[in-house]
């Protein structure tokens, strides 16, 4: 099992190029970054973690720009979205961004995708929030066609285009690994699309039961990358070693350069205790 970092890259924290370099120097395996296009001022949807929506949600950089910067200063670091909000994204443009980043990073990209929790944010993109799961699934199917077919076409309820040329194709064939976020409601979609799962977990205990349900629905071999939002200690994370997950992404606060390096040194020490 490998350990990486999941974070919000903003204009107030460490720059993504510096963060990527610092992670690779300390032996972390990956960097996954979050996405919000904007935060409506009058949003009524409650923040999942409770309290007001934090500034990092509306100051976050575009994930593909941030990860491209990190790709330029690293050689082996895996780069991922954790997660990109697919109902808010044009599928043709997003397919090109994914393929381009995978190409320039030489196959190091992992596409974490979600439907979004903030209903008002989704609505501002012209999508009915009640339909965002169906929209996301169809857009992902359209992207797969664009990545894998020389003359791609797609005709669905929410996405429709006749045959098109779309390059570049991803370096990873047939396309970069896909991981869907969300809870148990996303499990049938994971099974239909044959993707992995990228959940947010406050603890090992909260994840274990859901993993059993996921593997019942989507199969025993479904890959899992977990974003660990609980205590950042070896003791708190040791249980993941027994859950057959692919990676653990330790949630990293958004802080300036010096504070981030100190925090990464502390995390590196805790990970080292796990062998």
Backbone torsions as a table, in degrees:
resi	resn	phi	psi	omega
1	UNK	NA	141.5	-177.5
2	UNK	-112.1	158.9	-179.7
3	UNK	-122.3	131.7	175.2
4	UNK	-132.1	-160.0	-177.0
5	UNK	-131.9	141.4	170.2
6	UNK	-118.6	133.1	-174.1
7	UNK	-157.8	170.2	168.8
8	UNK	-100.5	120.2	175.5
9	UNK	-94.8	116.0	-176.1
10	UNK	-124.5	177.1	178.1
11	UNK	-75.6	-4.4	-178.7
12	UNK	-107.3	-3.7	-177.7
13	UNK	-114.4	-169.1	178.1
14	UNK	-57.4	143.2	178.7
15	UNK	-71.2	147.3	-174.8
16	UNK	-61.9	-35.0	178.2
17	UNK	-63.2	-42.4	179.0
18	UNK	-68.6	-38.9	-179.9
19	UNK	-64.8	-45.7	178.7
20	UNK	-58.4	-45.8	179.6
21	UNK	-61.8	-43.1	-179.5
22	UNK	-64.8	-37.9	179.0
23	UNK	-66.5	-46.1	-178.6
24	UNK	-65.0	-38.9	178.8
25	UNK	-62.7	-28.4	-178.4
26	UNK	-96.6	6.3	173.7
27	UNK	84.9	9.2	174.9
28	UNK	-71.2	150.7	-172.2
29	UNK	-90.8	-22.6	-170.1
30	UNK	-157.7	161.5	172.9
31	UNK	-132.1	118.8	175.8
32	UNK	-116.1	133.7	-176.6
33	UNK	-120.7	148.7	-176.7
34	UNK	-87.4	168.8	179.8
35	UNK	-138.6	138.7	159.1
36	UNK	-143.9	136.1	176.3
37	UNK	-77.3	-32.3	-178.6
38	UNK	-174.0	170.5	174.1
39	UNK	-128.5	115.0	177.1
40	UNK	-60.7	133.3	-176.6
41	UNK	-60.8	-40.0	-176.7
42	UNK	-97.1	26.9	-178.6
43	UNK	-61.2	135.3	179.6
44	UNK	-102.9	-17.3	179.5
45	UNK	-64.7	127.0	-177.3
46	UNK	-70.0	143.8	175.9
47	UNK	-65.6	129.0	-174.9
48	UNK	-56.1	-33.2	-178.7
49	UNK	-85.1	-1.3	-178.1
50	UNK	87.4	156.9	179.2
51	UNK	77.8	-173.0	179.8
52	UNK	-71.3	156.4	176.5
53	UNK	-68.5	124.3	-174.9
54	UNK	-73.6	154.2	-179.0
55	UNK	-56.5	-28.9	-178.6
56	UNK	-59.2	-25.1	-179.4
57	UNK	-71.7	-32.7	-179.4
58	UNK	-103.4	-1.0	176.5
59	UNK	-106.5	1.9	-172.6
60	UNK	-68.6	140.7	177.2
61	UNK	-73.0	159.1	170.9
62	UNK	-57.8	130.1	-173.1
63	UNK	-65.4	-33.6	-177.6
64	UNK	-73.5	-33.8	174.4
65	UNK	-67.4	-46.4	-179.2
66	UNK	-61.6	-43.0	-177.9
67	UNK	-71.8	-30.6	175.3
68	UNK	-65.0	-40.4	176.5
69	UNK	-62.3	-42.3	178.6
70	UNK	-67.1	-34.7	178.9
71	UNK	-62.3	-34.1	-175.7
72	UNK	-69.9	-20.8	-177.0
73	UNK	-110.1	9.4	-177.5
74	UNK	-132.9	163.3	179.8
75	UNK	-116.2	-35.7	-172.1
76	UNK	-124.3	-11.4	-176.2
77	UNK	-61.4	127.6	174.7
78	UNK	-75.0	138.5	-174.9
79	UNK	-120.8	129.7	-176.1
80	UNK	-147.1	161.1	172.2
81	UNK	-96.1	134.2	-176.9
82	UNK	-139.3	69.2	1.7
83	UNK	-128.1	159.2	171.3
84	UNK	-77.7	140.9	-174.5
85	UNK	-95.0	92.6	-169.8
86	UNK	-63.9	-37.0	178.4
87	UNK	-63.5	-16.0	-179.6
88	UNK	-97.9	5.7	-171.7
89	UNK	-123.1	135.6	172.4
90	UNK	-64.1	126.9	-174.7
91	UNK	-68.4	-32.6	-179.5
92	UNK	-70.1	-45.2	178.0
93	UNK	-66.8	-40.7	-179.1
94	UNK	-66.7	-38.7	176.3
95	UNK	-58.5	-40.4	178.9
96	UNK	-68.5	-39.8	178.2
97	UNK	-63.2	-44.7	179.7
98	UNK	-61.7	-49.4	-178.1
99	UNK	-63.6	-40.2	-179.6
100	UNK	-64.9	-44.8	179.4
101	UNK	-66.1	-40.5	177.9
102	UNK	-63.5	-36.7	179.8
103	UNK	-69.1	-49.9	-176.2
104	UNK	-71.0	-22.5	176.9
105	UNK	-92.8	3.4	178.0
106	UNK	59.4	48.3	172.4
107	UNK	82.5	21.9	-176.6
108	UNK	-96.9	6.1	-173.7
109	UNK	-91.5	141.6	172.7
110	UNK	-125.5	127.4	-173.1
111	UNK	-97.1	95.2	171.5
112	UNK	-85.2	126.3	-172.9
113	UNK	-129.6	144.2	179.1
114	UNK	-141.9	173.5	-178.4
115	UNK	-98.7	-13.9	178.9
116	UNK	90.5	139.3	180.0
117	UNK	-98.9	-22.2	-173.6
118	UNK	-91.3	101.5	-171.7
119	UNK	-61.6	-38.1	-179.7
120	UNK	-67.2	-33.5	176.9
121	UNK	-65.1	-45.3	177.9
122	UNK	-61.1	-44.4	-177.2
123	UNK	-61.8	-34.5	179.6
124	UNK	-65.7	-13.0	176.0
125	UNK	-97.0	11.2	176.6
126	UNK	79.9	19.6	-179.4
127	UNK	-115.5	132.4	175.3
128	UNK	-65.8	117.9	-177.9
129	UNK	-56.6	-29.5	179.9
130	UNK	-67.6	-18.9	-177.3
131	UNK	-107.5	7.9	-169.3
132	UNK	-63.7	-30.5	177.2
133	UNK	-65.9	-45.0	178.5
134	UNK	-66.3	-39.8	178.1
135	UNK	-62.6	-44.9	-179.0
136	UNK	-61.5	-44.4	-178.9
137	UNK	-62.3	-43.6	-178.7
138	UNK	-67.6	-39.8	178.8
139	UNK	-65.0	-37.2	176.9
140	UNK	-65.9	-40.1	176.8
141	UNK	-61.8	-39.8	178.2
142	UNK	-65.3	-40.3	178.3
143	UNK	-62.6	-40.8	179.1
144	UNK	-60.0	-39.7	176.3
145	UNK	-62.0	-43.6	-179.2
146	UNK	-64.5	-35.7	-179.9
147	UNK	-74.2	-31.2	-167.1
148	UNK	-108.4	-13.1	-175.9
149	UNK	-115.9	137.5	176.2
150	UNK	-68.2	-37.6	174.1
151	UNK	-119.8	92.6	-173.3
152	UNK	-91.3	139.0	172.8
153	UNK	-143.5	154.5	-178.5
154	UNK	-154.2	135.1	178.4
155	UNK	-137.0	106.1	-179.7
156	UNK	-134.4	-165.8	-178.9
157	UNK	-74.3	-36.7	-174.7
158	UNK	-113.2	-18.8	-179.9
159	UNK	-130.0	131.5	179.3
160	UNK	-152.4	124.5	172.8
161	UNK	-153.8	143.9	174.4
162	UNK	-74.7	-179.5	-173.5
163	UNK	-55.6	131.3	-179.1
164	UNK	-135.2	155.2	165.9
165	UNK	-93.6	135.0	177.6
166	UNK	-146.5	113.1	177.4
167	UNK	-130.7	158.6	6.5
168	UNK	-78.0	160.6	167.9
169	UNK	-87.0	152.4	-178.7
170	UNK	-62.5	152.8	173.3
171	UNK	-67.7	-34.3	178.8
172	UNK	-83.4	126.5	-179.0
173	UNK	-108.4	140.6	1.5
174	UNK	-76.7	-18.7	175.6
175	UNK	-166.8	165.6	178.7
176	UNK	-58.4	147.0	179.0
177	UNK	-56.3	136.3	-179.9
178	UNK	-104.3	136.6	176.2
179	UNK	-133.3	126.1	179.8
180	UNK	-99.0	138.2	175.4
181	UNK	-86.5	-175.9	178.4
182	UNK	104.0	175.9	-179.9
183	UNK	-96.1	-156.3	-176.6
184	UNK	-56.4	-26.2	178.3
185	UNK	-62.8	-22.3	-179.7
186	UNK	-85.9	-9.1	-173.7
187	UNK	-62.1	-44.0	177.0
188	UNK	-61.2	-35.4	178.6
189	UNK	-67.5	-39.3	176.4
190	UNK	-60.3	-41.2	179.0
191	UNK	-66.6	-43.3	-178.2
192	UNK	-65.3	-39.1	-177.3
193	UNK	-90.9	-7.0	-179.8
194	UNK	57.9	51.2	-179.0
195	UNK	-109.4	179.2	168.9
196	UNK	-92.0	-176.2	-179.1
197	UNK	-124.5	138.1	176.9
198	UNK	-129.8	84.7	-178.6
199	UNK	-88.7	161.5	169.4
200	UNK	-99.4	123.1	-173.6
201	UNK	-126.9	126.1	175.7
202	UNK	-77.6	-17.8	-178.1
203	UNK	-163.8	161.9	176.9
204	UNK	-61.0	-42.2	-175.9
205	UNK	-62.1	-38.6	-178.4
206	UNK	-69.7	-23.9	-177.6
207	UNK	-87.6	-31.6	-169.6
208	UNK	-57.6	-48.2	-178.7
209	UNK	-64.9	-39.0	179.1
210	UNK	-66.3	-32.9	177.7
211	UNK	-63.2	-40.2	177.5
212	UNK	-60.9	-43.7	179.4
213	UNK	-65.2	-43.0	179.2
214	UNK	-58.6	-47.0	-176.0
215	UNK	-70.2	-25.1	173.0
216	UNK	-68.2	-39.7	-177.1
217	UNK	-82.0	-44.7	-169.5
218	UNK	-108.4	-2.4	178.0
219	UNK	105.2	155.1	-174.4
220	UNK	-72.2	-16.2	-174.7
221	UNK	-99.9	7.4	-177.2
222	UNK	-61.6	126.7	-179.2
223	UNK	-74.5	144.9	-176.9
224	UNK	-132.4	128.1	169.6
225	UNK	-116.5	118.8	-174.9
226	UNK	-105.7	134.4	173.5
227	UNK	-91.8	111.5	-176.1
228	UNK	-88.2	115.0	-177.6
229	UNK	-105.7	7.5	-178.0
230	UNK	-92.8	-154.5	-178.9
231	UNK	-61.5	138.9	-175.1
232	UNK	-94.9	54.3	179.7
233	UNK	-122.2	155.8	178.1
234	UNK	-59.1	-39.2	-179.8
235	UNK	-61.8	-43.1	-178.5
236	UNK	-69.8	-27.5	-175.8
237	UNK	-99.8	-8.2	-173.9
238	UNK	-63.3	-30.0	-178.2
239	UNK	-63.6	-23.6	178.6
240	UNK	-63.8	-24.2	-179.7
241	UNK	-60.4	-23.1	-175.7
242	UNK	-102.4	5.0	-175.9
243	UNK	-105.4	3.4	177.7
244	UNK	56.7	45.5	173.7
245	UNK	-95.5	153.2	-175.2
246	UNK	-74.9	-46.3	-178.9
247	UNK	-145.4	152.2	168.8
248	UNK	-115.3	122.2	176.6
249	UNK	-99.4	115.2	-179.4
250	UNK	-82.3	126.2	-177.8
251	UNK	-67.2	122.2	-176.5
252	UNK	-109.3	123.8	176.4
253	UNK	-62.6	155.2	177.3
254	UNK	-86.4	112.2	-176.3
255	UNK	-142.4	163.1	176.5
256	UNK	-63.9	174.4	-171.3
257	UNK	-53.6	-56.6	-173.7
258	UNK	-63.1	-44.4	178.9
259	UNK	-63.6	-38.0	179.9
260	UNK	-64.9	-43.3	-179.9
261	UNK	-63.2	-39.8	177.6
262	UNK	-64.0	-40.6	-179.7
263	UNK	-67.5	-39.8	178.1
264	UNK	-64.8	-36.7	176.8
265	UNK	-62.2	-40.6	178.8
266	UNK	-66.6	-41.9	178.6
267	UNK	-65.7	-39.9	178.3
268	UNK	-59.2	-39.9	179.2
269	UNK	-64.8	-39.3	179.4
270	UNK	-69.4	-41.6	178.7
271	UNK	-63.3	-37.9	-179.4
272	UNK	-60.6	-30.3	179.2
273	UNK	-66.4	-20.0	-177.9
274	UNK	-87.2	0.4	175.1
275	UNK	83.5	NA	NA
